[in-house]
Amino acid sequence: MAKVDTTDDSATDESTAAASTTTRAGTAEGSAPPIDPSRDGTRTWSAVRDSVAVAVVGAEAPLRLLLVCLLADGHALVEDVPGVGKTLLARAFARALGLTFARIQGTPDLLPSDITGTSVFEAGSFRFIAGPVFHQVVLVDEVNRATPRTQSALLEAMQERQVSLEGVTRPLPEPFIVLATENPIEYEGTFSLPEAQLDRFLVRIRVGYPDAAGEARIARRHVDRSEPLEAVEQVLPAGRIHRLQDAVRTLHVGDEVTAYAVSLVGATRDHPDVSLGASPRATVGLFRAAQAWAFLTGRSFVLPDDVKAVAPAVLVHRLRLDLDRELRGSTAENVIADVLASTAVPPRPDH
């Protein structure tokens, strides 16, 4: 049987369905002052980082990319070996931001309706029971263990932010982010994600192993506290994320930075080790992620350094390598490093 975990306080059918009707207008902060990137960007990052660090050790880099992904209104593919804290990071991230959370375990018998929901006949009429996709942070664990049919159920939700069932289109809650995990070393009983679905993930994130000191801290926390997640506190008020997302979109991107981002994406298509380069959707994602990165750095404009900082996470999962070159040891990471090293960086603009 498919496993779905909705341990959030708002995980009842009624409240989940209500969450799907949340709009930007309905969650505004009232008369709060305008967002100031030079102040609010760094404050937001510091608050989220410090809150999540109470439960998660040594995950600052992947956490920053998760926050970039949310602010850029994208989705994240988290690829790493089991046991490095991917689920804990996702839960702590949702808890720090005050967002509803659901976890779906990918299995071969998982059905599309296990994700989207279904209708049941009750008291002479049909009642819709919302699936876990109607939460704000949806963790799909081992997404490549689900069949292609079930994987495709996520496509409309990820791209259109809605679910169409039985002739009815239901909007998903805002903000909405899918975090899908893959195990890169285990292939038995898995179904590879097609390029069309990979392209819908804004970033690919790897958590990695902690160092010795960090691993000792992890062990100590679980000895001292049965559930470290309980100590994570919400640091953003309701509606704040919507305003931050809107502010990120207003960050200035100069013509020279635009040309640099386009050149990077174009270079992936011309690289001799690549049979399929990054798509125009990757260019859009690179822009949005660079804006979010600059915002968290405390700037109201994007620099080429911001594009370079997010380029590996945005582009690496979108490349298909030439089979012969791959057998000779070429990797997507090496291609991106080569592209970044060989593409001319424009001079820093004056602001």
PEDAQUI-V239007 format. One record per helix or strand of 3 or more residues. SS is the DSSP state (H for helix, E for strand). FROM is the first residue (numbers start at 1). TO is the last residue. If there is no record, write none. Layout:
ss=SS from=FROM to=TO
ss=SS from=FROM to=TO
//
This chain:
ss=E from=3 to=5
ss=H from=13 to=19
ss=H from=25 to=27
ss=H from=37 to=53
ss=H from=60 to=71
ss=E from=76 to=79
ss=H from=86 to=97
ss=E from=101 to=105
ss=H from=112 to=116
ss=E from=117 to=122
ss=E from=125 to=130
ss=H from=132 to=134
ss=E from=137 to=141
ss=H from=143 to=145
ss=H from=148 to=160
ss=E from=162 to=165
ss=E from=168 to=171
ss=E from=177 to=182
ss=H from=195 to=198
ss=E from=203 to=205
ss=H from=212 to=224
ss=H from=228 to=231
ss=H from=240 to=249
ss=H from=255 to=270
ss=E from=274 to=276
ss=H from=280 to=297
ss=H from=304 to=318
ss=H from=323 to=327
ss=H from=332 to=342
//
